[in-house]
Amino acid sequence: MSEGYPGVVLITGAANGMGANHARALAALGVHVCLADIVDTAPLLAELQASGASVSGHVLDVSDPAAWERVIDEIRSSAGELGGLVNNAGISRRRGLAETTDADWEATLRVNLFGPFYGMRAAAPLMRDSGGGAIVNISSIAGRIGYFSPAYAASKWGLTGLSKSAAGDLARWGIRVNSVHPGLIDTPLVAGADDFIAASVRSIPAGRMGTPDEITDAVLYLLSDRSTYLNGSELTVDGGLISNGLYHRILADTAGEHA
């Protein structure tokens, strides 16, 4: 195994998308990756096993605390240790306040906020017994700025606070907890949304969307021993959107006035 990474890492929402990207990168480093998802992980499991990677598949509804306990028991029985947890699973109900139903609100909070809470609570004792480790919670820039969707924003702002609270609590067990806040990333979720992408990029000083690998690199850093003094931190990966997006766009739109 490549030095500096946990021997065993559990990733939620691992069947596809960003979770699968994180899993492939960790597997390539020699980490044993526990693929957890509510949908079938068999295709990715087979792909990684064919490459010689050490992986296992687990059925997990992150909103169910009993399911979390079962998965952690599976990992304890099979791998015997756990050094990393990536709470990647999430859903989006991007509707305005008046359009957000009770079902939208509850489903979003249960997956995006309750899920990481249940996960950290279930995994922490095994991580403690394994000598500590790192938890990475995938939040969003919607957890750092005003955002039009109350359910999604509340879940991601809540996850930011939850991460900081857990970081202080679990430090005594040698467990670090940090959150990653992606901006606009080039994934299938935004495919076809050309007008939205174009408008967004105008506010991004980097002038482009981010790539999935750039988010994975942030996750790998926070899992590794290169970040051992980071705890309770927010790593924003957004091309400068939050820090400078407003004035970047204002200056671009008024460039002629300053020529």
LUMTOR-116628 format. One line per 4 residues: for each residue z, x, y of N, C-alpha, C, CB. Coordinates in pm, whole numbers, plus 50000, padded with zeros to 5 digits. Glycine has a CB too. Layout:
N
Z/X/Y/Z/X/Y/Z/X/Y/Z/X/Y ~ ...
END
This chain:
259
50000/50084/49880/50000/50000/50000/50000/50087/50125/50122/49906/50001 ~ 49931/50043/50228/49931/50115/50354/50071/50115/50412/49831/50052/50453 ~ 50117/50231/50456/50252/50241/50510/50263/50164/50641/50290/50387/50531 ~ 50382/50110/50664/50408/50044/50790/50399/49894/50787/50316/50093/50889
50362/49835/50673/50351/49690/50662/50445/49640/50553/50206/49648/50631 ~ 50489/49514/50563/50572/49459/50456/50495/49457/50324/50619/49317/50492 ~ 50569/49465/50215/50504/49461/50085/50451/49324/50048/50599/49507/49979 ~ 50520/49219/50097/50481/49081/50067/50485/49000/50196/50575/49019/49959
50377/48928/50225/50368/48846/50346/50320/48706/50307/50272/48910/50452 ~ 50388/48606/50359/50350/48466/50339/50278/48415/50464/50475/48378/50309 ~ 50160/48356/50444/50081/48300/50555/50061/48152/50531/49944/48373/50570 ~ 50094/48069/50628/50067/47925/50618/49932/47894/50680/50179/47843/50686
49874/47782/50637/49740/47749/50685/49641/47856/50648/49741/47728/50835 ~ 49659/47912/50528/49584/48033/50489/49450/48004/50423/49667/48115/50397 ~ 49419/47880/50393/49298/47852/50315/49169/47884/50389/49297/47707/50274 ~ 49172/47873/50519/49050/47899/50597/49087/47935/50740/48956/47776/50594
48986/47951/50823/49008/47978/50965/49084/48106/50992/49082/47865/51025 ~ 49168/48102/51094/49242/48221/51134/49338/48266/51025/49318/48194/51262 ~ 49398/48172/50953/49489/48210/50846/49420/48293/50740/49549/48087/50783 ~ 49299/48254/50702/49223/48330/50604/49185/48467/50659/49096/48252/50563
49157/48474/50787/49123/48602/50849/49242/48698/50842/49079/48582/50996 ~ 49361/48647/50873/49481/48729/50863/49502/48774/50718/49605/48652/50913 ~ 49480/48683/50625/49502/48713/50483/49408/48823/50435/49482/48588/50398 ~ 49282/48816/50472/49186/48918/50429/49225/49055/50482/49043/48882/50476
49268/49058/50608/49304/49187/50669/49428/49247/50602/49329/49170/50819 ~ 49527/49165/50575/49649/49215/50511/49620/49259/50368/49758/49107/50513 ~ 49540/49180/50297/49507/49215/50159/49434/49349/50153/49420/49106/50094 ~ 49348/49374/50252/49274/49500/50255/49366/49619/50278/49167/49496/50363
49484/49593/50335/49581/49699/50359/49672/49722/50238/49665/49666/50481 ~ 49653/49643/50134/49734/49658/50015/49858/49573/50011/49771/49797/49999 ~ 49872/49484/50108/49986/49392/50111/49964/49282/50007/50005/49331/50253 ~ 50071/49239/49939/50061/49120/49855/50070/48999/49947/50174/49116/49744
49965/48918/49948/49956/48805/50040/49979/48674/49965/49819/48803/50112 ~ 50075/48597/50011/50103/48464/49957/50029/48363/50043/50258/48433/49955 ~ 49925/48303/49986/49841/48206/50057/49902/48068/50042/49695/48208/50005 ~ 49946/48009/50151/50007/47877/50146/49930/47780/50233/50155/47884/50191
49900/47663/50177/49828/47563/50254/49842/47429/50185/49678/47601/50270 ~ 49818/47324/50261/49818/47190/50203/49685/47160/50136/49849/47085/50311 ~ 49582/47235/50172/49451/47223/50108/49435/47336/50007/49336/47225/50214 ~ 49332/47330/49929/49314/47421/49816/49288/47564/49861/49199/47372/49727
49370/47656/49816/49351/47798/49847/49270/47870/49739/49486/47866/49865 ~ 49227/47797/49636/49161/47862/49521/49038/47943/49560/49122/47757/49420 ~ 48949/47894/49647/48831/47976/49682/48868/48111/49743/48742/47899/49778 ~ 48961/48112/49838/49002/48238/49899/49078/48323/49799/49088/48212/50024
49159/48261/49717/49233/48333/49614/49136/48408/49522/49321/48237/49532 ~ 49033/48337/49477/48934/48399/49388/48860/48512/49458/48834/48295/49338 ~ 48823/48490/49585/48752/48594/49662/48835/48721/49672/48718/48542/49803 ~ 48963/48706/49706/49048/48823/49725/49080/48890/49592/49177/48783/49795
49101/48811/49488/49126/48870/49356/49005/48949/49307/49163/48761/49254 ~ 48885/48899/49336/48763/48969/49296/48750/49104/49366/48640/48882/49326 ~ 48811/49115/49483/48806/49242/49557/48917/49337/49514/48816/49215/49706 ~ 49000/49291/49421/49109/49375/49373/49239/49358/49448/49069/49516/49378
49245/49258/49538/49365/49237/49618/49476/49172/49536/49333/49152/49741 ~ 49598/49190/49582/49714/49127/49521/49749/49003/49601/49836/49225/49515 ~ 49729/48887/49542/49748/48761/49613/49807/48656/49520/49615/48711/49673 ~ 49865/48552/49581/49911/48435/49506/49887/48312/49591/50062/48448/49466
49867/48199/49526/49840/48074/49596/49957/47978/49582/49713/48010/49544 ~ 49986/47905/49692/50100/47813/49693/50062/47686/49769/50225/47881/49759 ~ 50093/47572/49712/50069/47444/49778/50186/47417/49871/50050/47329/49674 ~ 50156/47396/49998/50264/47380/50096/50224/47283/50207/50302/47516/50157
50302/47177/50220/50298/47090/50337/50410/47140/50427/50317/46936/50299 ~ 50373/47207/50537/50475/47273/50619/50573/47176/50683/50409/47354/50727 ~ 50536/47047/50688/50626/46949/50749/50731/46898/50652/50547/46833/50802 ~ 50731/46950/50529/50823/46904/50425/50922/47016/50392/50745/46861/50297
51048/47003/50430/51144/47112/50405/51163/47142/50257/51277/47077/50467 ~ 51154/47041/50172/51169/47063/50028/51054/47149/49975/51175/46929/49952 ~ 50934/47129/50028/50818/47209/49986/50838/47355/50024/50689/47154/50048 ~ 50896/47379/50138/50925/47516/50180/51022/47583/50082/50983/47517/50322
51126/47513/50045/51224/47570/49952/51157/47603/49819/51342/47473/49931 ~ 51067/47515/49774/50998/47539/49648/50911/47663/49656/50912/47417/49610 ~ 50835/47678/49765/50746/47793/49780/50826/47923/49788/50658/47778/49905 ~ 50935/47923/49862/51017/48044/49871/51076/48077/49734/51131/48025/49975
51114/47977/49656/51162/48002/49520/51051/48062/49433/51213/47871/49457 ~ 50928/48014/49451/50815/48071/49376/50796/48218/49409/50686/47993/49407 ~ 50805/48251/49537/50787/48390/49579/50902/48476/49529/50776/48399/49732 ~ 51023/48423/49536/51139/48497/49487/51123/48527/49338/51269/48419/49512
51075/48429/49261/51062/48446/49117/50948/48540/49080/51041/48311/49052 ~ 50837/48533/49154/50718/48610/49116/50714/48748/49181/50594/48534/49153 ~ 50737/48753/49312/50727/48881/49384/50862/48950/49400/50666/48858/49521 ~ 50968/48870/49405/51102/48927/49416/51143/48967/49556/51112/49043/49329
51052/48958/49652/51083/48998/49789/50990/48928/49886/51073/49152/49804 ~ 51027/48933/50013/50943/48881/50120/50976/48956/50247/50962/48727/50139 ~ 50875/49022/50305/50898/49100/50426/50830/49047/50550/50854/49239/50403 ~ 50741/48948/50533/50670/48896/50648/50635/48749/50632/50544/48976/50672
50638/48676/50742/50600/48535/50745/50514/48512/50868/50726/48442/50745 ~ 50396/48454/50846/50309/48416/50957/50296/48265/50957/50167/48485/50945 ~ 50361/48201/51054/50352/48056/51068/50225/48023/51146/50479/47998/51139 ~ 50116/48011/51070/49983/47993/51129/49936/47847/51126/49883/48080/51056
49988/47768/51032/49941/47630/51017/49962/47551/51146/50013/47561/50900 ~ 49865/47472/51181/49878/47390/51302/49771/47283/51307/49871/47476/51427 ~ 49798/47179/51383/49700/47073/51405/49692/47045/51554/49737/46944/51327 ~ 49587/46979/51593/49567/46947/51734/49535/46800/51751/49454/47033/51794
49608/46735/51839/49577/46599/51881/49562/46602/52032/49688/46495/51835 ~ 49445/46648/52077/49425/46673/52220/49388/46543/52292/49315/46780/52242 ~ 49491/46464/52316/49474/46339/52390/49571/46337/52507/49497/46215/52296 ~ 49532/46266/52614/49617/46254/52730/49741/46172/52702/49540/46193/52845
49829/46165/52799/49957/46098/52781/49939/45952/52738/50038/46104/52909 ~ 49854/45878/52808/49838/45736/52778/49770/45713/52643/49757/45669/52887 ~ 49689/45809/52599/49615/45794/52474/49691/45846/52352/49483/45864/52484 ~ 49801/45916/52374/49877/45974/52263/49962/45867/52196/49966/46089/52313
49934/45840/52071/50009/45739/51996/50137/45801/51939/49923/45679/51883 ~ 50225/45715/51893/50346/45763/51827/50310/45849/51706/50436/45645/51784 ~ 50206/45808/51633/50164/45883/51515/50110/46020/51554/50057/45806/51436 ~ 50032/46027/51663/49982/46156/51712/50098/46249/51746/49891/46136/51835
50192/46194/51821/50306/46272/51867/50385/46327/51748/50397/46187/51957 ~ 50418/46240/51655/50502/46282/51543/50429/46381/51453/50546/46160/51463 ~ 50303/46355/51422/50229/46445/51333/50217/46584/51393/50090/46388/51304 ~ 50186/46592/51521/50168/46722/51586/50299/46800/51590/50115/46703/51728
50406/46733/51627/50535/46802/51633/50583/46843/51494/50640/46712/51698 ~ 50558/46761/51395/50608/46792/51260/50536/46915/51202/50589/46671/51167 ~ 50407/46926/51226/50334/47043/51173/50356/47166/51260/50183/47012/51163 ~ 50338/47152/51391/50336/47268/51480/50474/47323/51515/50265/47234/51605
50577/47238/51509/50711/47281/51551/50812/47271/51438/50757/47199/51669 ~ 50818/47155/51372/50910/47141/51259/50874/47239/51148/50908/46997/51205 ~ 50742/47257/51125/50697/47345/51018/50751/47487/51031/50547/47348/51014 ~ 50732/47553/51146/50789/47687/51163/50941/47689/51153/50746/47743/51296
51008/47584/51201/51153/47579/51188/51194/47576/51042/51209/47456/51261 ~ 51133/47485/50965/51165/47478/50823/51132/47609/50753/51090/47361/50757 ~ 51019/47669/50793/50976/47792/50729/51070/47908/50753/50839/47828/50777 ~ 51111/47926/50878/51203/48035/50908/51338/48013/50842/51221/48050/51060
51383/47889/50841/51511/47859/50778/51507/47887/50628/51550/47712/50802 ~ 51395/47854/50565/51384/47875/50421/51360/48021/50385/51271/47792/50366 ~ 51280/48091/50465/51240/48228/50430/51342/48333/50469/51110/48260/50495 ~ 51421/48308/50571/51509/48411/50625/51605/48470/50521/51589/48354/50738
51669/48391/50435/51760/48453/50338/51691/48550/50243/51829/48345/50256 ~ 51570/48516/50196/51497/48607/50109/51453/48731/50186/51376/48537/50046 ~ 51412/48714/50311/51376/48829/50393/51497/48918/50417/51316/48783/50526 ~ 51611/48858/50442/51735/48936/50457/51762/49018/50331/51855/48843/50486
51754/48951/50217/51782/49020/50090/51676/49126/50057/51789/48919/49976 ~ 51560/49116/50122/51453/49214/50100/51461/49331/50198/51317/49147/50113 ~ 51564/49329/50283/51581/49439/50379/51534/49408/50519/51510/49559/50330 ~ 51505/49281/50547/51457/49242/50680/51306/49231/50683/51505/49343/50785
51252/49219/50802/51107/49205/50815/51067/49143/50947/51053/49121/50701 ~ 50950/49080/50950/50895/49028/51074/50836/48890/51053/50789/49122/51129 ~ 50863/48802/51148/50805/48668/51151/50715/48659/51273/50917/48557/51154 ~ 50594/48609/51253/50499/48589/51363/50464/48441/51368/50369/48677/51343
50496/48378/51480/50466/48237/51501/50342/48225/51589/50587/48163/51564 ~ 50241/48156/51539/50118/48140/51616/50131/48022/51710/49996/48122/51522 ~ 50148/48053/51836/50159/47950/51939/50021/47935/52006/50270/47986/52045 ~ 50016/47933/52136/49891/47911/52210/49918/47935/52356/49835/47767/52186
49812/47957/52434/49834/47960/52579/49882/47823/52627/49704/48002/52653 ~ 49860/47718/52547/49913/47586/52581/50065/47584/52574/49855/47479/52488 ~ 50125/47688/52516/50269/47703/52515/50320/47791/52627/50314/47758/52384 ~ 50231/47820/52725/50270/47903/52838/50226/47845/52973/50213/48042/52822
50140/47744/52970/50089/47686/53094/50093/47534/53084/49944/47734/53124 ~ 50065/47466/53195/50049/47322/53190/49923/47289/53113/50043/47262/53332 ~ 49932/47190/53026/49818/47157/52941/49809/47006/52931/49832/47220/52799 ~ 49686/46954/52923/49668/46810/52940/49717/46727/52822/49525/46781/52962
49730/46787/52704/49770/46711/52586/49921/46725/52564/49694/46760/52461 ~ 49998/46617/52583/50144/46631/52575/50194/46668/52437/50208/46503/52617 ~ 50134/46616/52333/50182/46648/52198/50159/46794/52164/50113/46559/52093 ~ 50038/46842/52189/50007/46982/52159/50089/47076/52247/49857/47009/52177
50096/47044/52377/50171/47130/52469/50318/47134/52431/50154/47082/52613 ~ 50376/47018/52402/50518/47014/52367/50545/47095/52241/50565/46870/52348 ~ 50455/47085/52143/50476/47158/52018/50469/47309/52040/50372/47116/51913 ~ 50377/47353/52124/50360/47497/52145/50465/47554/52241/50220/47525/52199
50503/47478/52342/50615/47521/52427/50742/47525/52343/50633/47426/52549 ~ 50760/47426/52258/50877/47424/52171/50879/47543/52078/50881/47297/52090 ~ 50762/47581/52027/50754/47696/51936/50788/47825/52008/50615/47705/51874 ~ 50754/47836/52135/50791/47953/52213/50943/47965/52220/50731/47946/52355
51009/47855/52253/51155/47856/52261/51220/47878/52126/51205/47728/52321 ~ 51166/47814/52024/51218/47830/51889/51210/47976/51845/51142/47740/51791 ~ 51098/48040/51877/51080/48181/51839/51186/48268/51905/50940/48229/51878 ~ 51213/48245/52032/51313/48324/52103/51453/48300/52047/51310/48293/52252
51484/48176/52017/51615/48144/51960/51633/48211/51824/51631/47992/51946 ~ 51530/48199/51739/51537/48260/51606/51544/48412/51615/51417/48217/51522 ~ 51477/48470/51713/51478/48616/51729/51621/48666/51750/51388/48659/51846 ~ 51695/48596/51834/51833/48637/51858/51922/48615/51737/51889/48562/51976
51901/48505/51668/51985/48470/51555/51960/48560/51435/51963/48325/51516 ~ 51834/48590/51407/51798/48662/51285/51800/48814/51300/51664/48620/51239 ~ 51819/48862/51421/51823/49007/51443/51933/49072/51360/51844/49039/51592 ~ 52042/49001/51338/52154/49056/51259/52114/49082/51115/52273/48961/51263
52006/49019/51070/51956/49039/50934/51837/49135/50929/51916/48905/50873 ~ 51808/49197/51043/51695/49289/51048/51561/49219/51049/51701/49381/50932 ~ 51560/49095/51098/51436/49017/51103/51396/48998/51249/51453/48878/51032 ~ 51274/49039/51282/51221/49020/51416/51134/48894/51419/51139/49144/51461
51136/48823/51532/51055/48703/51548/50981/48711/51681/51142/48574/51541 ~ 50850/48706/51676/50767/48709/51796/50660/48601/51787/50703/48848/51817 ~ 50604/48564/51901/50498/48462/51902/50370/48519/51960/50543/48339/51983 ~ 50257/48471/51907/50125/48508/51956/50063/48387/52023/50033/48561/51839
50002/48410/52139/49948/48300/52220/49799/48323/52245/50025/48287/52355 ~ 49714/48277/52153/49570/48296/52171/49516/48208/52284/49496/48265/52041 ~ 49412/48260/52349/49337/48180/52444/49217/48119/52377/49295/48265/52564 ~ 49102/48123/52443/48979/48066/52388/48921/48164/52286/48875/48036/52501
48919/48125/52159/48875/48212/52051/48749/48153/51987/48988/48232/51946 ~ 48656/48240/51954/48527/48199/51897/48545/48162/51749/48422/48312/51913 ~ 48582/48038/51725/48599/47985/51590/48520/47856/51577/48749/47962/51558 ~ 48505/47804/51455/48434/47678/51436/48494/47560/51513/48430/47644/51291
48621/47572/51554/48685/47463/51627/48618/47435/51761/48831/47495/51650 ~ 48555/47537/51820/48489/47517/51949/48336/47516/51936/48532/47625/52047 ~ 48287/47522/51814/48142/47521/51794/48080/47394/51851/48107/47535/51644 ~ 47976/47408/51930/47907/47294/51988/47962/47249/52121/47912/47181/51895
48079/47300/52161/48140/47260/52288/48091/47353/52399/48295/47263/52280 ~ 47960/47354/52419/47899/47453/52509/47947/47440/52653/47750/47441/52504 ~ 47955/47318/52704/47998/47300/52843/48143/47344/52861/47982/47153/52885 ~ 48228/47309/52764/48369/47348/52770/48383/47499/52767/48448/47285/52655
48306/47563/52679/48313/47709/52667/48266/47775/52795/48227/47757/52548 ~ 48154/47727/52849/48101/47787/52971/48198/47774/53087/47968/47723/53008 ~ 48260/47656/53100/48357/47636/53208/48480/47723/53189/48398/47488/53216 ~ 48522/47738/53064/48640/47820/53035/48614/47966/53064/48683/47803/52890
48500/48016/53022/48469/48158/53040/48464/48195/53188/48335/48192/52973 ~ 48427/48101/53272/48426/48129/53417/48566/48163/53469/48371/48008/53493 ~ 48669/48120/53397/48806/48149/53438/48871/48264/53361/48890/48026/53423 ~ 48795/48329/53276/48849/48439/53196/48800/48571/53254/48807/48425/53047
48889/48653/53310/48846/48780/53368/48766/48867/53272/48965/48856/53417 ~ 48796/48862/53142/48720/48942/53046/48577/48893/53033/48788/48939/52911 ~ 48549/48770/53076/48413/48718/53078/48360/48674/52943/48324/48820/53132 ~ 48447/48650/52847/48401/48610/52713/48514/48543/52635/48348/48731/52636
48477/48481/52525/48578/48434/52431/48635/48551/52353/48518/48329/52335 ~ 48752/48530/52294/48808/48629/52204/48750/48611/52065/48960/48620/52201 ~ 48771/48711/51980/48725/48704/51843/48844/48682/51750/48648/48833/51804 ~ 48820/48624/51632/48930/48608/51535/48997/48741/51502/48879/48544/51408
48919/48848/51493/48977/48978/51460/49075/49025/51566/48867/49080/51442 ~ 49052/48987/51692/49144/49029/51797/49279/48961/51784/49084/49000/51935 ~ 49280/48839/51734/49407/48772/51707/49473/48833/51584/49385/48619/51687 ~ 49393/48859/51481/49447/48922/51361/49508/49058/51392/49338/48937/51254
49445/49135/51479/49500/49266/51517/49638/49250/51580/49404/49338/51614 ~ 49655/49146/51661/49787/49121/51722/49890/49086/51616/49777/49008/51827 ~ 49850/49004/51519/49941/48966/51410/49979/49088/51329/49876/48860/51320 ~ 49882/49172/51295/49910/49293/51217/50007/49384/51292/49779/49367/51187
49987/49397/51421/50076/49482/51501/50220/49431/51494/50028/49486/51648 ~ 50238/49300/51509/50373/49244/51511/50439/49247/51373/50370/49102/51562 ~ 50359/49249/51268/50414/49260/51133/50451/49405/51099/50314/49207/51031 ~ 50390/49500/51166/50400/49640/51127/50521/49709/51190/50273/49714/51167
50547/49831/51142/50658/49907/51199/50620/49977/51329/50707/50010/51098 ~ 50502/49945/51382/50464/49995/51516/50525/49907/51626/50310/49999/51530 ~ 50588/49795/51586/50643/49702/51686/50790/49674/51660/50563/49570/51687 ~ 50862/49773/51606/50999/49748/51562/51096/49718/51676/51048/49866/51486
51058/49746/51800/51148/49714/51912/51103/49589/51988/51155/49833/52008 ~ 51005/49519/51934/50963/49392/51992/51033/49279/51917/50808/49374/51986 ~ 51108/49199/51990/51177/49085/51929/51194/48977/52034/51314/49128/51870 ~ 51152/48856/52001/51158/48746/52097/51052/48755/52204/51293/48743/52161
50946/48828/52177/50839/48849/52276/50723/48753/52256/50789/48993/52269 ~ 50647/48735/52363/50527/48653/52360/50407/48745/52382/50532/48539/52468 ~ 50322/48754/52283/50202/48837/52295/50084/48746/52324/50176/48923/52165 ~ 50037/48749/52448/49929/48662/52492/49796/48735/52478/49950/48616/52639
49704/48674/52405/49573/48735/52378/49467/48640/52433/49552/48762/52223 ~ 49437/48653/52561/49354/48552/52627/49254/48608/52727/49441/48454/52696 ~ 49232/48740/52726/49135/48798/52818/49175/48790/52964/49006/48731/52800 ~ 49304/48767/52992/49351/48760/53130/49351/48621/53190/49269/48847/53214
49327/48517/53108/49315/48381/53161/49443/48335/53231/49282/48284/53048 ~ 49557/48351/53166/49682/48303/53227/49719/48386/53350/49796/48307/53125 ~ 49711/48516/53337/49759/48602/53445/49671/48599/53569/49770/48743/53396 ~ 49539/48585/53551/49448/48600/53665/49334/48498/53669/49389/48736/53664
49336/48401/53579/49223/48310/53569/49193/48230/53694/49245/48218/53458 ~ 49299/48182/53760/49279/48098/53878/49205/48172/53987/49412/48048/53930 ~ 49257/48289/54027/49194/48361/54137/49066/48430/54096/49289/48462/54194 ~ 49054/48462/53969/48927/48515/53920/48817/48413/53945/48936/48549/53770
48845/48288/53916/48743/48183/53935/48721/48154/54083/48784/48055/53862 ~ 48830/48151/54160/48816/48125/54303/48730/48233/54369/48954/48118/54371 ~ 48757/48359/54338/48680/48468/54398/48535/48465/54353/48743/48603/54363 ~ 48513/48428/54225/48375/48419/54177/48300/48307/54247/48373/48397/54025
48369/48194/54267/48303/48078/54329/48280/48099/54478/48386/47951/54307 ~ 48354/48190/54540/48339/48211/54685/48284/48351/54714/48474/48192/54758 ~ 48218/48410/54616/48168/48547/54631/48079/48562/54753/48092/48589/54506 ~ 47997/48461/54781/47907/48470/54895/47978/48480/55028/47816/48352/54896
48099/48425/55035/48174/48428/55160/48227/48566/55190/48287/48329/55156 ~ 48232/48653/55085/48289/48786/55106/48182/48894/55098/48398/48813/55003 ~ 48056/48853/55092/47948/48951/55079/47932/49028/55211/47815/48882/55039
END
